[in-house]
């Protein structure tokens, strides 16, 4: 039994003396570093995609606001122009009716 125990201990000690564990640890460390880098790159890409999506939404929103503001201003301008035309036509009709009245008075007075 003592010989068997010594054999097990000798095998264990031989494993510790052989640099398998440091080699395995170095391989595991490289794997962890690579996976960290991959996760970092994936997180950066996801953040960039999210920022791009938010920027596109903001751009669409500002475009729609610009279109609505443009249409509102066009309607305001149309109303102002129509009012000006209406006033001008009213003044023109007043001057026309006044001249008609003047010409009727001239014809009737001789």
Backbone atoms as SQL, in Angstrom:
CREATE TABLE atoms (id INTEGER PRIMARY KEY, chain TEXT, resi INTEGER, resn TEXT, atom TEXT, x REAL, y REAL, z REAL);
INSERT INTO atoms VALUES
  (1, 'A', 1, 'UNK', 'N', 0.837, -1.187, 0.000),
  (2, 'A', 1, 'UNK', 'CA', 0.000, 0.000, 0.000),
  (3, 'A', 1, 'UNK', 'C', 0.886, 1.256, 0.000),
  (4, 'A', 2, 'UNK', 'N', 1.946, 1.242, 0.673),
  (5, 'A', 2, 'UNK', 'CA', 2.848, 2.375, 0.700),
  (6, 'A', 2, 'UNK', 'C', 3.476, 2.592, -0.668),
  (7, 'A', 3, 'UNK', 'N', 3.777, 1.512, -1.360),
  (8, 'A', 3, 'UNK', 'CA', 4.345, 1.619, -2.703),
  (9, 'A', 3, 'UNK', 'C', 3.324, 2.233, -3.663),
  (10, 'A', 4, 'UNK', 'N', 2.087, 1.837, -3.581),
  (11, 'A', 4, 'UNK', 'CA', 1.037, 2.400, -4.431),
  (12, 'A', 4, 'UNK', 'C', 0.842, 3.893, -4.174),
  (13, 'A', 5, 'UNK', 'N', 0.883, 4.253, -2.901),
  (14, 'A', 5, 'UNK', 'CA', 0.741, 5.676, -2.546),
  (15, 'A', 5, 'UNK', 'C', 1.928, 6.478, -3.077),
  (16, 'A', 6, 'UNK', 'N', 3.122, 5.915, -2.951),
  (17, 'A', 6, 'UNK', 'CA', 4.301, 6.592, -3.480),
  (18, 'A', 6, 'UNK', 'C', 4.211, 6.753, -4.995),
  (19, 'A', 7, 'UNK', 'N', 3.728, 5.708, -5.660),
  (20, 'A', 7, 'UNK', 'CA', 3.579, 5.779, -7.118),
  (21, 'A', 7, 'UNK', 'C', 2.607, 6.901, -7.505),
  (22, 'A', 8, 'UNK', 'N', 1.499, 7.038, -6.819),
  (23, 'A', 8, 'UNK', 'CA', 0.506, 8.080, -7.106),
  (24, 'A', 8, 'UNK', 'C', 1.112, 9.456, -6.856),
  (25, 'A', 9, 'UNK', 'N', 1.832, 9.596, -5.750),
  (26, 'A', 9, 'UNK', 'CA', 2.457, 10.878, -5.434),
  (27, 'A', 9, 'UNK', 'C', 3.523, 11.208, -6.473),
  (28, 'A', 10, 'UNK', 'N', 4.310, 10.196, -6.888),
  (29, 'A', 10, 'UNK', 'CA', 5.351, 10.420, -7.897),
  (30, 'A', 10, 'UNK', 'C', 4.726, 10.850, -9.216),
  (31, 'A', 11, 'UNK', 'N', 3.622, 10.237, -9.601),
  (32, 'A', 11, 'UNK', 'CA', 2.933, 10.633, -10.840),
  (33, 'A', 11, 'UNK', 'C', 2.428, 12.077, -10.740),
  (34, 'A', 12, 'UNK', 'N', 1.860, 12.394, -9.594),
  (35, 'A', 12, 'UNK', 'CA', 1.356, 13.754, -9.395),
  (36, 'A', 12, 'UNK', 'C', 2.483, 14.768, -9.452),
  (37, 'A', 13, 'UNK', 'N', 3.577, 14.467, -8.801),
  (38, 'A', 13, 'UNK', 'CA', 4.722, 15.369, -8.810),
  (39, 'A', 13, 'UNK', 'C', 5.304, 15.502, -10.219),
  (40, 'A', 14, 'UNK', 'N', 5.272, 14.430, -10.977),
  (41, 'A', 14, 'UNK', 'CA', 5.790, 14.484, -12.351),
  (42, 'A', 14, 'UNK', 'C', 4.905, 15.400, -13.199),
  (43, 'A', 15, 'UNK', 'N', 3.623, 15.349, -12.944),
  (44, 'A', 15, 'UNK', 'CA', 2.719, 16.245, -13.677),
  (45, 'A', 15, 'UNK', 'C', 3.017, 17.698, -13.355),
  (46, 'A', 16, 'UNK', 'N', 3.305, 17.981, -12.109),
  (47, 'A', 16, 'UNK', 'CA', 3.589, 19.362, -11.730),
  (48, 'A', 16, 'UNK', 'C', 4.929, 19.818, -12.283),
  (49, 'A', 17, 'UNK', 'N', 5.842, 18.904, -12.423),
  (50, 'A', 17, 'UNK', 'CA', 7.151, 19.265, -12.956),
  (51, 'A', 17, 'UNK', 'C', 7.109, 19.501, -14.455),
  (52, 'A', 18, 'UNK', 'N', 6.267, 18.776, -15.163),
  (53, 'A', 18, 'UNK', 'CA', 6.137, 18.956, -16.615),
  (54, 'A', 18, 'UNK', 'C', 5.355, 20.242, -16.844),
  (55, 'A', 19, 'UNK', 'N', 5.775, 21.127, -17.759),
  (56, 'A', 19, 'UNK', 'CA', 5.126, 22.427, -17.923),
  (57, 'A', 19, 'UNK', 'C', 3.812, 22.359, -18.707),
  (58, 'A', 20, 'UNK', 'N', 2.984, 21.354, -18.462),
  (59, 'A', 20, 'UNK', 'CA', 1.696, 21.250, -19.137),
  (60, 'A', 20, 'UNK', 'C', 0.724, 22.291, -18.584),
  (61, 'A', 21, 'UNK', 'N', 0.713, 22.425, -17.287),
  (62, 'A', 21, 'UNK', 'CA', -0.213, 23.359, -16.665),
  (63, 'A', 21, 'UNK', 'C', 0.061, 24.802, -17.100),
  (64, 'A', 22, 'UNK', 'N', 1.300, 25.264, -17.079),
  (65, 'A', 22, 'UNK', 'CA', 1.527, 26.630, -17.570),
  (66, 'A', 22, 'UNK', 'C', 1.180, 26.796, -19.045),
  (67, 'A', 23, 'UNK', 'N', 1.405, 25.764, -19.844),
  (68, 'A', 23, 'UNK', 'CA', 1.056, 25.837, -21.270),
  (69, 'A', 23, 'UNK', 'C', -0.452, 25.922, -21.431),
  (70, 'A', 24, 'UNK', 'N', -1.178, 25.085, -20.684),
  (71, 'A', 24, 'UNK', 'CA', -2.639, 25.130, -20.728),
  (72, 'A', 24, 'UNK', 'C', -3.155, 26.475, -20.232),
  (73, 'A', 25, 'UNK', 'N', -2.553, 26.996, -19.156),
  (74, 'A', 25, 'UNK', 'CA', -2.976, 28.291, -18.635),
  (75, 'A', 25, 'UNK', 'C', -2.732, 29.397, -19.659),
  (76, 'A', 26, 'UNK', 'N', -1.585, 29.354, -20.339),
  (77, 'A', 26, 'UNK', 'CA', -1.282, 30.358, -21.366),
  (78, 'A', 26, 'UNK', 'C', -2.287, 30.264, -22.514),
  (79, 'A', 27, 'UNK', 'N', -2.631, 29.041, -22.914),
  (80, 'A', 27, 'UNK', 'CA', -3.640, 28.866, -23.968),
  (81, 'A', 27, 'UNK', 'C', -4.996, 29.391, -23.537),
  (82, 'A', 28, 'UNK', 'N', -5.374, 29.076, -22.292),
  (83, 'A', 28, 'UNK', 'CA', -6.653, 29.581, -21.771),
  (84, 'A', 28, 'UNK', 'C', -6.636, 31.099, -21.703),
  (85, 'A', 29, 'UNK', 'N', -5.532, 31.701, -21.272),
  (86, 'A', 29, 'UNK', 'CA', -5.426, 33.150, -21.172),
  (87, 'A', 29, 'UNK', 'C', -5.559, 33.797, -22.560),
  (88, 'A', 30, 'UNK', 'N', -4.920, 33.217, -23.559),
  (89, 'A', 30, 'UNK', 'CA', -5.048, 33.733, -24.930),
  (90, 'A', 30, 'UNK', 'C', -6.495, 33.644, -25.407),
  (91, 'A', 31, 'UNK', 'N', -7.145, 32.521, -25.112),
  (92, 'A', 31, 'UNK', 'CA', -8.546, 32.362, -25.499),
  (93, 'A', 31, 'UNK', 'C', -9.422, 33.420, -24.834),
  (94, 'A', 32, 'UNK', 'N', -9.193, 33.652, -23.545),
  (95, 'A', 32, 'UNK', 'CA', -9.979, 34.653, -22.823),
  (96, 'A', 32, 'UNK', 'C', -9.740, 36.034, -23.413),
  (97, 'A', 33, 'UNK', 'N', -8.505, 36.367, -23.715),
  (98, 'A', 33, 'UNK', 'CA', -8.198, 37.672, -24.309),
  (99, 'A', 33, 'UNK', 'C', -8.857, 37.826, -25.676),
  (100, 'A', 34, 'UNK', 'N', -8.821, 36.768, -26.486),
  (101, 'A', 34, 'UNK', 'CA', -9.475, 36.820, -27.801),
  (102, 'A', 34, 'UNK', 'C', -10.979, 36.980, -27.659),
  (103, 'A', 35, 'UNK', 'N', -11.561, 36.242, -26.730),
  (104, 'A', 35, 'UNK', 'CA', -13.016, 36.359, -26.558),
  (105, 'A', 35, 'UNK', 'C', -13.384, 37.727, -26.002),
  (106, 'A', 36, 'UNK', 'N', -12.543, 38.314, -25.132),
  (107, 'A', 36, 'UNK', 'CA', -12.785, 39.669, -24.654),
  (108, 'A', 36, 'UNK', 'C', -12.752, 40.650, -25.819),
  (109, 'A', 37, 'UNK', 'N', -11.759, 40.491, -26.675),
  (110, 'A', 37, 'UNK', 'CA', -11.629, 41.390, -27.825),
  (111, 'A', 37, 'UNK', 'C', -12.825, 41.237, -28.769),
  (112, 'A', 38, 'UNK', 'N', -13.258, 40.009, -28.986),
  (113, 'A', 38, 'UNK', 'CA', -14.428, 39.778, -29.840),
  (114, 'A', 38, 'UNK', 'C', -15.669, 40.410, -29.233),
  (115, 'A', 39, 'UNK', 'N', -15.851, 40.255, -27.919),
  (116, 'A', 39, 'UNK', 'CA', -17.009, 40.857, -27.266),
  (117, 'A', 39, 'UNK', 'C', -16.934, 42.377, -27.333),
  (118, 'A', 40, 'UNK', 'N', -15.736, 42.909, -27.184),
  (119, 'A', 40, 'UNK', 'CA', -15.549, 44.365, -27.266),
  (120, 'A', 40, 'UNK', 'C', -15.901, 44.865, -28.663),
  (121, 'A', 41, 'UNK', 'N', -15.427, 44.159, -29.674),
  (122, 'A', 41, 'UNK', 'CA', -15.731, 44.553, -31.058),
  (123, 'A', 41, 'UNK', 'C', -17.234, 44.438, -31.341),
  (124, 'A', 42, 'UNK', 'N', -17.855, 43.363, -30.847),
  (125, 'A', 42, 'UNK', 'CA', -19.290, 43.190, -31.050),
  (126, 'A', 42, 'UNK', 'C', -20.066, 44.296, -30.345),
  (127, 'A', 43, 'UNK', 'N', -19.628, 44.671, -29.146),
  (128, 'A', 43, 'UNK', 'CA', -20.309, 45.748, -28.416),
  (129, 'A', 43, 'UNK', 'C', -20.133, 47.078, -29.134),
  (130, 'A', 44, 'UNK', 'N', -18.940, 47.319, -29.676),
  (131, 'A', 44, 'UNK', 'CA', -18.715, 48.551, -30.433),
  (132, 'A', 44, 'UNK', 'C', -19.599, 48.594, -31.674),
  (133, 'A', 45, 'UNK', 'N', -19.681, 47.480, -32.381),
  (134, 'A', 45, 'UNK', 'CA', -20.517, 47.434, -33.581),
  (135, 'A', 45, 'UNK', 'C', -21.985, 47.636, -33.225),
  (136, 'A', 46, 'UNK', 'N', -22.427, 47.026, -32.123),
  (137, 'A', 46, 'UNK', 'CA', -23.819, 47.204, -31.709),
  (138, 'A', 46, 'UNK', 'C', -24.082, 48.658, -31.333),
  (139, 'A', 47, 'UNK', 'N', -23.142, 49.276, -30.632),
  (140, 'A', 47, 'UNK', 'CA', -23.312, 50.682, -30.256),
  (141, 'A', 47, 'UNK', 'C', -23.330, 51.582, -31.488),
  (142, 'A', 48, 'UNK', 'N', -22.461, 51.298, -32.448),
  (143, 'A', 48, 'UNK', 'CA', -22.436, 52.084, -33.677),
  (144, 'A', 48, 'UNK', 'C', -23.745, 51.912, -34.454),
  (145, 'A', 49, 'UNK', 'N', -24.259, 50.694, -34.506),
  (146, 'A', 49, 'UNK', 'CA', -25.520, 50.454, -35.199),
  (147, 'A', 49, 'UNK', 'C', -26.659, 51.189, -34.501),
  (148, 'A', 50, 'UNK', 'N', -26.651, 51.174, -33.174),
  (149, 'A', 50, 'UNK', 'CA', -27.694, 51.872, -32.425),
  (150, 'A', 50, 'UNK', 'C', -27.609, 53.384, -32.649),
  (151, 'A', 51, 'UNK', 'N', -26.396, 53.918, -32.631),
  (152, 'A', 51, 'UNK', 'CA', -26.218, 55.343, -32.889),
  (153, 'A', 51, 'UNK', 'C', -26.656, 55.711, -34.305),
  (154, 'A', 52, 'UNK', 'N', -26.315, 54.858, -35.253),
  (155, 'A', 52, 'UNK', 'CA', -26.698, 55.102, -36.644),
  (156, 'A', 52, 'UNK', 'C', -28.218, 55.088, -36.790),
  (157, 'A', 53, 'UNK', 'N', -28.855, 54.130, -36.134),
  (158, 'A', 53, 'UNK', 'CA', -30.320, 54.037, -36.186),
  (159, 'A', 53, 'UNK', 'C', -30.955, 55.278, -35.552),
  (160, 'A', 54, 'UNK', 'N', -30.420, 55.702, -34.407),
  (161, 'A', 54, 'UNK', 'CA', -30.939, 56.906, -33.755),
  (162, 'A', 54, 'UNK', 'C', -30.739, 58.145, -34.613),
  (163, 'A', 55, 'UNK', 'N', -29.593, 58.226, -35.272),
  (164, 'A', 55, 'UNK', 'CA', -29.324, 59.367, -36.148),
  (165, 'A', 55, 'UNK', 'C', -30.278, 59.378, -37.341),
  (166, 'A', 56, 'UNK', 'N', -30.546, 58.198, -37.898),
  (167, 'A', 56, 'UNK', 'CA', -31.495, 58.120, -39.014),
  (168, 'A', 56, 'UNK', 'C', -32.892, 58.539, -38.570),
  (169, 'A', 57, 'UNK', 'N', -33.296, 58.111, -37.379),
  (170, 'A', 57, 'UNK', 'CA', -34.605, 58.506, -36.866),
  (171, 'A', 57, 'UNK', 'C', -34.674, 60.013, -36.648),
  (172, 'A', 58, 'UNK', 'N', -33.616, 60.576, -36.105),
  (173, 'A', 58, 'UNK', 'CA', -33.574, 62.022, -35.870),
  (174, 'A', 58, 'UNK', 'C', -33.626, 62.778, -37.199),
  (175, 'A', 59, 'UNK', 'N', -32.917, 62.259, -38.190),
  (176, 'A', 59, 'UNK', 'CA', -32.921, 62.892, -39.511),
  (177, 'A', 59, 'UNK', 'C', -34.318, 62.833, -40.125),
  (178, 'A', 60, 'UNK', 'N', -34.974, 61.669, -40.039),
  (179, 'A', 60, 'UNK', 'CA', -36.336, 61.546, -40.568),
  (180, 'A', 60, 'UNK', 'C', -37.283, 62.497, -39.854),
  (181, 'A', 61, 'UNK', 'N', -37.130, 62.594, -38.553),
  (182, 'A', 61, 'UNK', 'CA', -37.992, 63.493, -37.772),
  (183, 'A', 61, 'UNK', 'C', -37.774, 64.944, -38.187),
  (184, 'A', 62, 'UNK', 'N', -36.514, 65.347, -38.337),
  (185, 'A', 62, 'UNK', 'CA', -36.245, 66.736, -38.720),
  (186, 'A', 62, 'UNK', 'C', -36.716, 67.009, -40.144),
  (187, 'A', 63, 'UNK', 'N', -36.613, 66.015, -41.017),
  (188, 'A', 63, 'UNK', 'CA', -37.117, 66.191, -42.390),
  (189, 'A', 63, 'UNK', 'C', -38.635, 66.371, -42.382),
  (190, 'A', 64, 'UNK', 'N', -39.323, 65.558, -41.594),
  (191, 'A', 64, 'UNK', 'CA', -40.781, 65.688, -41.544),
  (192, 'A', 64, 'UNK', 'C', -41.183, 67.035, -40.948),
  (193, 'A', 65, 'UNK', 'N', -40.439, 67.498, -39.933),
  (194, 'A', 65, 'UNK', 'CA', -40.719, 68.819, -39.374),
  (195, 'A', 65, 'UNK', 'C', -40.479, 69.912, -40.407),
  (196, 'A', 66, 'UNK', 'N', -39.412, 69.768, -41.196),
  (197, 'A', 66, 'UNK', 'CA', -39.117, 70.768, -42.227),
  (198, 'A', 66, 'UNK', 'C', -40.208, 70.786, -43.291),
  (199, 'A', 67, 'UNK', 'N', -40.688, 69.608, -43.678),
  (200, 'A', 67, 'UNK', 'CA', -41.745, 69.541, -44.690),
  (201, 'A', 67, 'UNK', 'C', -43.030, 70.156, -44.147),
  (202, 'A', 68, 'UNK', 'N', -43.382, 69.839, -42.914),
  (203, 'A', 68, 'UNK', 'CA', -44.620, 70.393, -42.348),
  (204, 'A', 68, 'UNK', 'C', -44.504, 71.910, -42.184),
  (205, 'A', 69, 'UNK', 'N', -43.341, 72.395, -41.758),
  (206, 'A', 69, 'UNK', 'CA', -43.141, 73.841, -41.614),
  (207, 'A', 69, 'UNK', 'C', -43.194, 74.527, -42.978),
  (208, 'A', 70, 'UNK', 'N', -42.622, 73.889, -43.977),
  (209, 'A', 70, 'UNK', 'CA', -42.650, 74.452, -45.329),
  (210, 'A', 70, 'UNK', 'C', -44.080, 74.535, -45.854),
  (211, 'A', 71, 'UNK', 'N', -44.856, 73.479, -45.659),
  (212, 'A', 71, 'UNK', 'CA', -46.246, 73.501, -46.136),
  (213, 'A', 71, 'UNK', 'C', -47.063, 74.537, -45.353),
  (214, 'A', 72, 'UNK', 'N', -46.814, 74.677, -44.056),
  (215, 'A', 72, 'UNK', 'CA', -47.523, 75.688, -43.263),
  (216, 'A', 72, 'UNK', 'C', -47.205, 77.093, -43.769),
  (217, 'A', 73, 'UNK', 'N', -45.941, 77.343, -44.050),
  (218, 'A', 73, 'UNK', 'CA', -45.557, 78.671, -44.552),
  (219, 'A', 73, 'UNK', 'C', -46.136, 78.934, -45.936),
  (220, 'A', 74, 'UNK', 'N', -46.181, 77.896, -46.779),
  (221, 'A', 74, 'UNK', 'CA', -46.771, 78.068, -48.114),
  (222, 'A', 74, 'UNK', 'C', -48.252, 78.423, -48.003),
  (223, 'A', 75, 'UNK', 'N', -48.962, 77.755, -47.098),
  (224, 'A', 75, 'UNK', 'CA', -50.386, 78.060, -46.912),
  (225, 'A', 75, 'UNK', 'C', -50.565, 79.487, -46.396),
  (226, 'A', 76, 'UNK', 'N', -49.714, 79.902, -45.473),
  (227, 'A', 76, 'UNK', 'CA', -49.789, 81.276, -44.965),
  (228, 'A', 76, 'UNK', 'C', -49.546, 82.276, -46.086),
  (229, 'A', 77, 'UNK', 'N', -48.539, 82.014, -46.905),
  (230, 'A', 77, 'UNK', 'CA', -48.237, 82.905, -48.029),
  (231, 'A', 77, 'UNK', 'C', -49.400, 82.962, -49.018),
  (232, 'A', 78, 'UNK', 'N', -50.021, 81.818, -49.284),
  (233, 'A', 78, 'UNK', 'CA', -51.165, 81.800, -50.205),
  (234, 'A', 78, 'UNK', 'C', -52.310, 82.639, -49.649),
  (235, 'A', 79, 'UNK', 'N', -52.564, 82.512, -48.350),
  (236, 'A', 79, 'UNK', 'CA', -53.641, 83.310, -47.747),
  (237, 'A', 79, 'UNK', 'C', -53.322, 84.804, -47.831),
  (238, 'A', 80, 'UNK', 'N', -52.070, 85.164, -47.580),
  (239, 'A', 80, 'UNK', 'CA', -51.681, 86.577, -47.647),
  (240, 'A', 80, 'UNK', 'C', -51.821, 87.101, -49.068),
  (241, 'A', 81, 'UNK', 'N', -51.371, 86.334, -50.037),
  (242, 'A', 81, 'UNK', 'CA', -51.467, 86.765, -51.435),
  (243, 'A', 81, 'UNK', 'C', -52.921, 86.882, -51.848),
  (244, 'A', 82, 'UNK', 'N', -53.750, 85.911, -51.467),
  (245, 'A', 82, 'UNK', 'CA', -55.176, 85.989, -51.802),
  (246, 'A', 82, 'UNK', 'C', -55.831, 87.211, -51.167),
  (247, 'A', 83, 'UNK', 'N', -55.450, 87.518, -49.925),
  (248, 'A', 83, 'UNK', 'CA', -55.987, 88.704, -49.271),
  (249, 'A', 83, 'UNK', 'C', -55.547, 89.969, -50.016),
  (250, 'A', 84, 'UNK', 'N', -54.275, 90.012, -50.418),
  (251, 'A', 84, 'UNK', 'CA', -53.779, 91.175, -51.158),
  (252, 'A', 84, 'UNK', 'C', -54.493, 91.312, -52.496),
  (253, 'A', 85, 'UNK', 'N', -54.681, 90.172, -53.172),
  (254, 'A', 85, 'UNK', 'CA', -55.389, 90.216, -54.453),
  (255, 'A', 85, 'UNK', 'C', -56.825, 90.664, -54.245),
  (256, 'A', 86, 'UNK', 'N', -57.450, 90.167, -53.198),
  (257, 'A', 86, 'UNK', 'CA', -58.823, 90.552, -52.914),
  (258, 'A', 86, 'UNK', 'C', -58.915, 92.062, -52.658),
  (259, 'A', 87, 'UNK', 'N', -57.991, 92.596, -51.855),
  (260, 'A', 87, 'UNK', 'CA', -57.978, 94.040, -51.580),
  (261, 'A', 87, 'UNK', 'C', -57.733, 94.820, -52.869),
  (262, 'A', 88, 'UNK', 'N', -56.789, 94.337, -53.677),
  (263, 'A', 88, 'UNK', 'CA', -56.497, 95.028, -54.940),
  (264, 'A', 88, 'UNK', 'C', -57.701, 94.986, -55.869),
  (265, 'A', 89, 'UNK', 'N', -58.358, 93.837, -55.942),
  (266, 'A', 89, 'UNK', 'CA', -59.556, 93.742, -56.787),
  (267, 'A', 89, 'UNK', 'C', -60.673, 94.631, -56.250),
  (268, 'A', 90, 'UNK', 'N', -60.798, 94.688, -54.931),
  (269, 'A', 90, 'UNK', 'CA', -61.832, 95.547, -54.348),
  (270, 'A', 90, 'UNK', 'C', -61.547, 97.015, -54.673),
  (271, 'A', 91, 'UNK', 'N', -60.290, 97.425, -54.552),
  (272, 'A', 91, 'UNK', 'CA', -59.925, 98.800, -54.900),
  (273, 'A', 91, 'UNK', 'C', -60.147, 99.068, -56.384),
  (274, 'A', 92, 'UNK', 'N', -59.800, 98.094, -57.221),
  (275, 'A', 92, 'UNK', 'CA', -59.991, 98.257, -58.663),
  (276, 'A', 92, 'UNK', 'C', -61.485, 98.371, -58.975),
  (277, 'A', 93, 'UNK', 'N', -62.305, 97.534, -58.326),
  (278, 'A', 93, 'UNK', 'CA', -63.741, 97.613, -58.573),
  (279, 'A', 93, 'UNK', 'C', -64.310, 98.943, -58.077),
  (280, 'A', 94, 'UNK', 'N', -63.827, 99.405, -56.919),
  (281, 'A', 94, 'UNK', 'CA', -64.280, 100.708, -56.413),
  (282, 'A', 94, 'UNK', 'C', -63.934, 101.823, -57.393),
  (283, 'A', 95, 'UNK', 'N', -62.695, 101.821, -57.901),
  (284, 'A', 95, 'UNK', 'CA', -62.313, 102.880, -58.850),
  (285, 'A', 95, 'UNK', 'C', -63.108, 102.730, -60.156),
  (286, 'A', 96, 'UNK', 'N', -63.382, 101.510, -60.582),
  (287, 'A', 96, 'UNK', 'CA', -64.176, 101.292, -61.794),
  (288, 'A', 96, 'UNK', 'C', -65.600, 101.815, -61.591),
  (289, 'A', 97, 'UNK', 'N', -66.205, 101.436, -60.464),
  (290, 'A', 97, 'UNK', 'CA', -67.585, 101.890, -60.232),
  (291, 'A', 97, 'UNK', 'C', -67.634, 103.415, -60.059),
  (292, 'A', 98, 'UNK', 'N', -66.607, 104.008, -59.474),
  (293, 'A', 98, 'UNK', 'CA', -66.548, 105.450, -59.329),
  (294, 'A', 98, 'UNK', 'C', -66.459, 106.123, -60.702),
  (295, 'A', 99, 'UNK', 'N', -65.639, 105.583, -61.586),
  (296, 'A', 99, 'UNK', 'CA', -65.535, 106.148, -62.939),
  (297, 'A', 99, 'UNK', 'C', -66.827, 105.974, -63.726),
  (298, 'A', 100, 'UNK', 'N', -67.461, 104.835, -63.514),
  (299, 'A', 100, 'UNK', 'CA', -68.751, 104.631, -64.192),
  (300, 'A', 100, 'UNK', 'C', -69.747, 105.671, -63.706),
  (301, 'A', 101, 'UNK', 'N', -69.758, 105.888, -62.404),
  (302, 'A', 101, 'UNK', 'CA', -70.669, 106.902, -61.846),
  (303, 'A', 101, 'UNK', 'C', -70.323, 108.295, -62.387),
  (304, 'A', 102, 'UNK', 'N', -69.035, 108.602, -62.490),
  (305, 'A', 102, 'UNK', 'CA', -68.607, 109.909, -63.014),
  (306, 'A', 102, 'UNK', 'C', -69.002, 110.062, -64.481),
  (307, 'A', 103, 'UNK', 'N', -68.821, 109.019, -65.244),
  (308, 'A', 103, 'UNK', 'CA', -69.185, 109.125, -66.662),
  (309, 'A', 103, 'UNK', 'C', -70.702, 109.226, -66.831),
  (310, 'A', 104, 'UNK', 'N', -71.488, 108.564, -65.972),
  (311, 'A', 104, 'UNK', 'CA', -72.943, 108.689, -66.039),
  (312, 'A', 104, 'UNK', 'C', -73.370, 110.123, -65.660),
  (313, 'A', 105, 'UNK', 'N', -72.683, 110.653, -64.654),
  (314, 'A', 105, 'UNK', 'CA', -73.008, 112.049, -64.254),
  (315, 'A', 105, 'UNK', 'C', -72.670, 113.017, -65.391),
  (316, 'A', 106, 'UNK', 'N', -71.546, 112.802, -66.057),
  (317, 'A', 106, 'UNK', 'CA', -71.173, 113.680, -67.164),
  (318, 'A', 106, 'UNK', 'C', -72.188, 113.593, -68.300),
  (319, 'A', 107, 'UNK', 'N', -72.632, 112.388, -68.555),
  (320, 'A', 107, 'UNK', 'CA', -73.612, 112.208, -69.637),
  (321, 'A', 107, 'UNK', 'C', -74.959, 112.826, -69.274),
  (322, 'A', 108, 'UNK', 'N', -75.343, 112.745, -68.041),
  (323, 'A', 108, 'UNK', 'CA', -76.642, 113.235, -67.638),
  (324, 'A', 108, 'UNK', 'C', -76.673, 114.750, -67.402),
  (325, 'A', 109, 'UNK', 'N', -75.568, 115.435, -67.165),
  (326, 'A', 109, 'UNK', 'CA', -75.567, 116.855, -66.876),
  (327, 'A', 109, 'UNK', 'C', -75.585, 117.778, -68.092),
  (328, 'A', 110, 'UNK', 'N', -75.327, 117.495, -69.227),
  (329, 'A', 110, 'UNK', 'CA', -75.207, 118.541, -70.235),
  (330, 'A', 110, 'UNK', 'C', -76.430, 119.318, -70.436);
